[in-house]
Amino acid sequence: MEAAAALGASEIPGALIVLILVLLLAFALHRSAPRETPTAPQDGPRANGQARPQEPRKAKAVVRARREKPHQHSFAHRLLVAALKGHSSPVTCLDFSSNGKYLASCSDDRTVRLWSTRDLAGREHRCLRINMGLDHAELVRLSPDSRYSRTLYWAFIVWLANAETIRVYKMTKKDDGSFTFTATSGDFPKKHKAPVINIGIAETGKFIMTASSDTTILIWSPKGKVLASINTNQMNNAYATVSPCGRFVASCGFTPDVKVWEVYFSKNGDFREVTRAFELKGHTAGVQSFSFSNDSRRMATVSKDGTWKFWDTDVEYKKQQDPYLLLTGQCAVPEPCRIALSPDSRTVAVAGGTDIVVYNTRHGEEEEHFLGVHSHCVTDLVFDTTGRYIVSCGDRAIHVFHNAAGHRAVVEEMEAMLKKTGNKAMQERLEQQISSAHKALAAIYGKKY
């Protein structure tokens, strides 16, 4: 009995071991078996009872392929003369020829276009397109008329974004009477260490100016030789340009001043030197932009202090005479601002954001306020050489406005002079100018003015 009990007791642990091994083997076989993944029926109900929407593959492909068209900015105003459309990318710079016959524009679309100003008031706006190849022009300047200088043999110059240099384009006339533009051999050497913010050609044709965002302004010969380097000492340059008369180069920046230099040449046309002429002092914060009148006897400035100022620069600066501040006005547009002074200095246009405001320089009063002119911030703002039009860019379209404020300023000024003069010949001239201004306003507004 004891032997049997001992035998039974020894068999129990063995049986338990065998049972455990069998269970482990069965579990391992279950884990290694392939599982069937349940698939919900395409047209059947969901678990919550809602129907499953069908999404055909073709529909998805159509959705992926569909591209949103770029939004076309719409703008309308009674003083809008024309919207010049031709560029396929935003326009970055504008420039009128000195004879007033052409308007040049450049864009990110790798083209420069020359528009005929005779067509501005018409329905069709003709232009010549010049391709920039694999680069695009950020700045463009038309050369002055050939009657001023024989050294200028090109049609325009551009500042190329990728090459970071000035390129000269020559205009030639074909046998059929049309024109073609070809780049001359050799771009200007790279001299600037910071991005270039503006370029210009002197009306005399004797020099070219380039200004970068540091404190450097370079004066070049028409053939690409650096004649002089100017350090503006303004922490940075916000804007710089050549005066319409071709004598001065000016800049503004971090400081609340505008600095003006005179570029001297000898009687035989050789470069002599660049000397400081005068400064415009009166703002309390950095000047963002400035503009000359056609004869450079007046200037307008706009500053971060929220004001624009109108100056008399017809002074004897060689005798240390400072310019006179004639007027201070308040800016009604957001920063950053650009300013343009009409050729006759009677009106000022200030652009900020997508808006443009026109002021009378006689009283500083706001004459016109154009809201939402472009879909992006205004990148350039200019008057044509006659002062009849104000032209702006900020997207693919170039907007041309009547300068109605300029005509009203002529009437106001001439009527004030008429009351003071007793000279009959002078009275007749003034009355003729007043009559011409009234006719221009009547044509703009479509009624007797």
Protein Blocks (a to p, Z undefined) as FASTA:
>chain_A
ZZmmmmmmmmmmmmmmmmmmmmmmmmmmmmmpccddddddfklccfkopacddddfklmm
mmmmpccdddddddddfklmbdcdfbfbdcfbdcddfklpaccdddfkopacdddfklmm
mmbdcdddddehjaccfbdcddddfklpckbccfbdcddfklopaddddddddfkopacd
dddehiaddfbfbdcfbdcddfklpaccdddfklbccdddfkopafbdcdehnopafbdc
ddfklmaccdddfbmcdcdddddddfkopafbdcdfbdcdhbabdcfbdcddfkopaccd
ddfkopacdddfbbcfknopacddfbdcddfbdcdddddddfklpaccddehjbccdddf
klopafbdcehkbfbdcfbdcddfkopaccddfbfbdcddddfklmmmmmmmmmmmmmmp
ccfklmmmmmmmmmmmmmmmmmmnopaZZ
